[in-house]
């Protein structure tokens, strides 16, 4: 009994201690749980920070190409500021079977077949930066230079002439410095093109359909005309205005057969610049892209540029008006131009040329006081029609020239009033080569000259590469 009571008393005495111990342990457990929760929160926060950082790094890596693409225009602009040298070249080789006259009195032509390495042109274009550019163009005509004996059937009765040409010439066609102030205004100066007609725009073998450049233009003005001077180019919307002041022509070399074309000063080491020329040209669109047309005007006195100025007191003013255009509609291509010119004091120039010593004898018949020439050509690309792998154009062209449209004295000679109709093919096996075939007939206004026929084939090339 006492033992039971004693045991109960001890148990009752220890009960508060157990209760206190249990309460203390529970508090400790709750505290530990709270610390664990706080640590878990800290761990979760650190995890979120790490994940955010990793996500940011991935995003940066993913954005890197985008940033590079966005920076590409800047890189392009930067590259324009760096110097760049480009080499370009084109050339043509011609075979022709034609009926030719022995001289200007001949009315019975004979058929002759000829081959001609017409030209090889090399051009270097050096972009100094995004504002300045230098262009240099050199043309080798008919195979090079050297001393040769040449027969000129269009002298008075035909004669042989000794020339340092090997049948051809080496000509610096262009040596110009170009400055682009902004996209709307550019200046070119140096030895530059005179943009009358299409000859200075469309002179590469794939820019005209005939086997040779259009002869009607060369019967009136210098073909691919180039002089020394300055060209101010203004652009607004789709319009382009060119204003040029250049060296002028020398009337000592004006002729019946090609009007003022021979007056370009290429024979001498130095060009006289006492009579300067003004040229204006307004274009809508771009004829080189096959979507443009325009008008040009040239005017200049010529007498002060003569080497022997004492032979002529008159001004000898030349004025030329030109209309030109090129248009492409799907597979159809149209090109054409018209030139009209007037020469003042043509009688005085003719008389002075006949009596000027020391010149190579020329066809010193009267000069036309008015002249005109024209050409049109149309072509259709049959590549799609016949499911071909390369372009194949069938074309027709019409050329006309009359360097003696009117004369100031006497009657005009009709021998040089000529029209020509052609048909042919152009095949471009790749972007660098062009093969041409052409056949046609030539019509003379002079009654006692029969129409003549001709056939020709040509091979042309062009390329451009960055050095």
C-alpha positions in Angstrom: 0.0 0.0 0.0 2.7 2.4 1.0 4.7 1.4 -2.0 1.7 2.1 -4.2 1.1 5.4 -2.6 4.8 6.3 -2.8 4.9 5.3 -6.5 1.8 7.4 -7.2 3.3 10.4 -5.3 6.5 10.2 -7.3 4.6 9.9 -10.5 2.5 12.9 -9.7 5.6 14.8 -8.7 7.4 14.1 -12.0 4.4 14.9 -14.2 5.0 18.6 -14.3 8.6 18.0 -15.3 7.5 15.7 -18.2 5.0 18.3 -19.2 7.6 21.1 -19.2 10.1 18.9 -21.1 7.5 18.0 -23.7 6.5 21.7 -24.0 10.1 22.7 -24.4 10.8 20.0 -27.0 7.7 21.1 -29.0 8.9 24.7 -29.0 12.3 23.6 -30.2 10.7 21.5 -32.9 8.6 24.5 -34.0 11.6 26.7 -34.0 13.6 24.2 -36.1 10.7 24.0 -38.5 10.6 27.7 -38.8 14.3 27.9 -39.5 13.9 25.1 -42.1 11.2 27.1 -43.8 13.3 30.2 -43.8 16.3 28.3 -45.2 14.0 26.7 -47.8 12.8 30.2 -48.8 16.4 31.3 -49.0 17.3 28.3 -51.2 14.3 28.9 -53.4 15.3 32.6 -53.7 18.9 31.6 -54.7 17.5 29.1 -57.2 15.3 31.7 -58.7 18.2 34.1 -59.0 20.4 31.5 -60.6 17.7 30.5 -63.0 17.1 34.1 -63.9 20.8 34.6 -64.5 21.0 31.5 -66.7 17.9 32.6 -68.6 19.5 36.0 -69.1 22.7 34.4 -70.4 20.7 32.2 -72.8 18.7 35.2 -74.0 21.9 37.2 -74.6 23.3 34.3 -76.6 20.1 34.0 -78.6 20.0 37.7 -79.2 23.5 37.8 -80.4 22.7 36.9 -84.1 19.8 39.4 -84.0 22.0 42.1 -82.8 24.5 41.2 -85.5 21.8 41.4 -88.2 20.6 44.7 -86.8 24.2 45.9 -86.8 24.7 44.7 -90.4 23.6 48.1 -91.9 26.2 49.8 -89.7 28.8 47.3 -90.8 27.8 47.9 -94.4 28.2 51.6 -94.0 31.5 51.0 -92.3 32.6 48.8 -95.2 31.7 51.6 -97.7 34.2 53.8 -95.9 36.9 51.3 -96.6 38.6 51.4 -100.0 37.4 49.0 -102.6 38.9 48.3 -106.1 36.8 46.8 -108.8 38.0 45.6 -112.2 35.6 45.5 -115.2 36.1 44.5 -118.8 34.1 43.9 -122.0 34.9 43.3 -125.6 33.6 42.2 -129.0 34.8 40.2 -132.0 33.0 40.7 -135.3 32.7 38.8 -138.6 30.9 40.6 -141.4 30.1 40.0 -145.1 29.1 43.2 -146.7 28.9 45.0 -150.1 31.4 47.8 -150.0 32.2 50.7 -152.3 35.7 51.5 -153.5 35.2 55.3 -153.1 32.5 58.0 -153.1 32.2 57.9 -156.9 31.7 54.1 -157.0 28.1 52.9 -157.6 28.8 49.2 -158.0 29.8 47.6 -154.7 31.7 44.4 -154.3 31.1 41.8 -151.5 33.9 41.6 -149.0 34.2 39.4 -145.8 36.1 40.8 -142.9 36.9 40.0 -139.3 37.6 42.6 -136.6 38.6 42.6 -133.0 36.4 45.6 -132.5 37.4 46.5 -129.0 38.6 45.3 -125.6 37.8 47.7 -122.8 39.2 47.6 -119.3 38.0 49.7 -116.4 39.2 50.1 -112.9 36.8 51.6 -110.3 38.3 52.6 -106.9 35.9 53.6 -104.1 38.0 55.7 -101.8 35.2 56.0 -99.2 31.4 56.4 -99.2 31.8 59.9 -100.9 34.7 59.7 -103.3 35.3 57.3 -106.3 37.8 57.2 -109.1 37.1 55.5 -112.5 39.6 54.8 -115.2 38.6 53.3 -118.6 40.9 52.3 -121.4 39.8 51.0 -124.8 41.8 49.0 -127.3 40.3 49.2 -130.7 40.9 46.8 -133.6 43.7 45.0 -131.9 46.3 47.5 -130.7 48.7 50.1 -132.0 51.6 50.3 -134.5 52.3 51.7 -137.9 49.9 50.5 -140.6 48.9 51.3 -144.1 45.2 52.1 -144.4 42.9 52.5 -147.4 40.2 55.2 -147.1 37.6 54.8 -149.9 35.7 57.8 -148.9 38.4 60.3 -149.8 37.7 62.0 -153.1 39.1 59.1 -155.2 40.3 56.8 -152.5 43.9 56.8 -151.2 46.3 54.9 -148.9 47.3 56.6 -145.6 50.1 55.6 -143.2 49.0 55.8 -139.6 50.3 54.8 -136.3 47.3 52.7 -135.4 47.7 49.1 -136.5 44.2 49.5 -137.7 43.1 50.8 -134.4 43.7 53.0 -131.4 44.2 52.9 -127.6 41.9 55.5 -126.1 41.4 56.7 -122.5 37.6 56.9 -122.6 37.2 57.9 -119.0 39.4 59.2 -116.1 37.0 60.8 -113.7 36.7 61.6 -110.1 33.2 61.4 -108.6 32.0 63.0 -105.4 28.6 62.2 -104.0 27.5 65.0 -101.7 24.3 63.3 -100.9 21.9 60.9 -102.8 20.4 63.8 -104.6 23.6 65.6 -105.8 26.8 64.2 -107.4 29.7 65.9 -109.1 31.9 64.2 -111.8 35.0 65.9 -113.1 38.0 64.8 -115.2 37.8 63.1 -118.6 34.0 62.2 -118.6 31.2 61.0 -120.9 29.2 63.6 -122.8 25.6 62.1 -122.4 24.1 63.0 -125.8 21.9 60.1 -126.9 22.2 56.5 -125.7 25.8 55.9 -126.9 27.4 56.6 -123.5 24.7 54.7 -121.6 24.2 51.5 -123.6 27.6 50.7 -125.1 28.4 47.2 -123.7 27.6 44.2 -126.0 24.6 43.1 -124.0 23.1 46.7 -124.1 22.3 46.7 -127.9 20.9 43.9 -130.0 22.8 44.6 -133.3 26.2 43.0 -133.9 27.8 46.4 -133.9 26.9 49.7 -132.1 24.3 51.7 -134.1 26.2 53.3 -136.9 23.7 56.1 -137.4 24.9 57.8 -134.2 28.5 57.5 -135.3 27.5 59.2 -138.6 26.6 62.3 -136.8 28.4 62.7 -133.4 31.4 61.0 -131.7 30.2 57.6 -130.5 30.6 57.0 -126.8 31.5 60.7 -126.7 34.0 61.7 -124.0 35.6 65.1 -123.2 37.4 66.8 -120.3 35.2 68.8 -118.0 32.7 68.7 -115.1 29.3 67.2 -114.7 26.8 68.3 -112.1 24.1 65.7 -111.5 20.9 66.5 -109.6 18.2 64.0 -108.7 14.7 64.4 -107.4 12.0 61.8 -107.4 12.5 59.8 -110.7 14.1 62.7 -112.5 17.8 63.2 -113.1 19.3 66.4 -114.5 22.9 66.5 -115.8 24.7 69.8 -116.5 28.1 69.7 -118.2 30.8 72.1 -119.2 33.4 70.4 -121.3 36.0 70.9 -124.0 34.4 71.4 -127.4 34.9 70.1 -130.9 37.5 71.2 -133.5 35.8 72.1 -136.8 39.0 71.3 -138.8 37.9 67.6 -138.8 34.2 68.1 -139.7 33.4 66.0 -142.8 30.6 65.3 -145.2 30.5 61.6 -144.3 30.1 61.9 -140.5 29.2 65.6 -139.9 30.9 66.7 -136.6 31.8 63.3 -135.3 35.5 63.6 -136.4 35.8 66.9 -134.4 36.4 65.1 -131.1 40.0 66.1 -130.1 41.7 62.7 -129.9 44.5 63.3 -132.4 46.6 65.7 -130.4 48.5 65.3 -127.1 46.7 68.4 -125.8 43.1 69.5 -126.4 42.4 73.1 -127.1 39.8 74.5 -124.7 39.2 78.0 -126.0 35.6 77.1 -127.0 33.9 75.2 -124.3 30.6 73.2 -124.7 27.4 73.2 -122.6 25.4 70.0 -122.4 22.1 69.5 -120.6 20.3 66.2 -120.2 17.0 65.4 -118.4 16.0 61.8 -117.8 12.9 60.2 -116.3 13.7 56.7 -114.8 16.9 54.9 -115.8 17.6 53.8 -119.4 20.3 51.4 -118.3 17.6 49.5 -116.3 15.3 49.5 -119.3 12.8 51.9 -117.7 13.6 55.4 -118.8 13.5 58.1 -121.4 14.8 61.7 -121.8 16.1 64.6 -123.8 19.6 66.1 -124.3 20.9 69.3 -125.7 24.5 70.3 -126.7 25.8 73.6 -127.9 29.3 75.0 -128.5 31.3 77.2 -130.8 34.1 75.4 -132.6 36.3 77.8 -134.5 38.6 78.8 -131.6 39.5 75.2 -131.0 41.1 75.0 -134.5 44.9 74.6 -134.5 45.1 77.1 -137.4 42.8 79.8 -136.1 43.7 82.3 -138.8 41.7 80.4 -141.4 38.3 81.1 -139.9 36.8 84.1 -138.2 33.2 82.8 -137.8 32.1 81.0 -134.6 31.0 77.8 -136.2 28.4 77.0 -133.6 27.1 73.4 -133.2 23.8 72.6 -131.5 22.4 69.1 -131.1 19.0 68.0 -129.8 18.5 64.4 -128.7 15.5 62.3 -127.7 16.1 58.8 -126.3 14.4 56.0 -124.4 14.5 52.4 -123.3 11.6 50.3 -122.0 11.2 46.7 -121.0 7.8 45.0 -120.7 8.2 41.5 -119.4 10.0 39.7 -122.3 9.7 42.7 -124.7 12.5 45.3 -125.0 12.3 48.6 -126.9 15.1 51.1 -127.4 15.5 54.1 -129.6 16.9 57.6 -130.1 16.6 60.6 -132.5 19.3 63.2 -133.0 19.0 66.5 -134.8 21.8 69.0 -135.3 22.6 72.4 -136.8 26.0 73.8 -137.8 26.3 77.5 -138.3 28.9 78.9 -140.8 29.2 75.5 -142.6 30.2 77.1 -145.9 33.1 79.0 -144.2 34.2 75.9 -142.4 34.2 73.9 -145.7 36.2 76.5 -147.4 38.7 76.8 -144.6 39.2 73.0 -144.4 39.8 72.8 -148.1 42.7 75.2 -147.9 44.3 74.3 -144.6 47.8 72.8 -145.1 49.3 70.1 -143.0 46.1 68.2 -142.4 45.4 64.6 -143.5 43.4 65.0 -146.7 39.7 64.6 -146.0 36.5 64.4 -148.0 36.3 68.2 -148.3 32.9 68.3 -149.9 30.3 70.6 -148.4 29.2 70.2 -144.9 25.6 69.8 -143.9 24.1 72.8 -142.2 21.6 70.4 -140.7 21.9 66.7 -139.9 19.8 64.0 -138.3 20.0 60.3 -137.4 17.8 57.8 -135.6 17.5 54.2 -134.6 14.9 51.9 -133.0 15.3 48.3 -132.0 12.8 45.8 -130.5 13.4 42.4 -129.2 11.5 39.5 -127.6 13.0 36.9 -125.2 11.9 33.4 -126.3 13.4 31.7 -123.3 10.0 31.1 -121.6 8.2 30.3 -124.9 10.5 27.4 -125.7 11.5 26.5 -122.1 15.1 27.3 -122.7 17.8 27.4 -120.0 19.2 30.8 -121.2 17.8 33.9 -122.8 17.3 33.9 -126.6 16.2 37.2 -128.1 14.9 37.6 -131.6 15.1 41.3 -132.7 14.6 43.8 -135.4 16.2 47.2 -135.8 16.0 50.2 -138.1 18.8 52.7 -138.5 18.8 56.0 -140.4 21.4 58.8 -140.9 21.7 61.8 -143.1 24.6 64.1 -142.3 23.5 66.4 -145.2 19.9 66.9 -144.3 20.3 70.5 -145.5 23.2 72.5 -146.9 23.7 76.3 -146.7 24.8 76.6 -150.3 24.1 74.5 -153.3 22.4 71.1 -153.4 22.7 68.4 -150.8 24.5 65.1 -151.7 22.1 62.2 -151.3 24.8 59.5 -151.1 25.0 59.7 -147.4 21.2 59.6 -146.8 21.0 55.9 -145.8 18.5 53.6 -144.1 19.0 50.1 -142.9 16.7 47.3 -141.7 18.0 44.3 -139.7 16.8 41.1 -138.2 18.7 38.8 -135.9 19.2 36.7 -132.8 21.0 37.3 -129.5 21.9 34.2 -127.3 23.2 34.6 -123.8 24.6 31.2 -122.6 25.5 32.9 -119.3 25.7 36.3 -117.8 29.2 37.0 -119.1 28.8 35.9 -122.8 26.6 37.0 -125.7 26.5 35.5 -129.2 24.8 37.5 -132.1 23.6 36.8 -135.6 22.3 39.5 -137.9 21.2 40.0 -141.5 19.9 43.1 -143.2 19.5 45.4 -146.1 20.8 49.0 -146.7 18.8 51.5 -148.7 20.4 54.6 -150.4 18.6 57.7 -151.3 20.9 58.2 -154.3 19.0 56.9 -157.3 21.9 55.2 -159.1 23.0 53.1 -156.1 21.3 49.8 -155.6 20.3 48.5 -152.2 23.0 46.3 -150.5 22.7 43.3 -148.2 24.9 42.2 -145.3 25.3 39.4 -142.8 27.3 39.5 -139.6 28.0 37.5 -136.4 29.7 38.7 -133.2 30.9 37.4 -129.9 30.8 39.6 -126.9 31.9 39.3 -123.2 31.7 41.3 -120.1 32.6 40.7 -116.4 33.2 42.6 -113.2 35.2 41.4 -110.2 36.2 43.0 -106.9 40.0 42.9 -106.3 
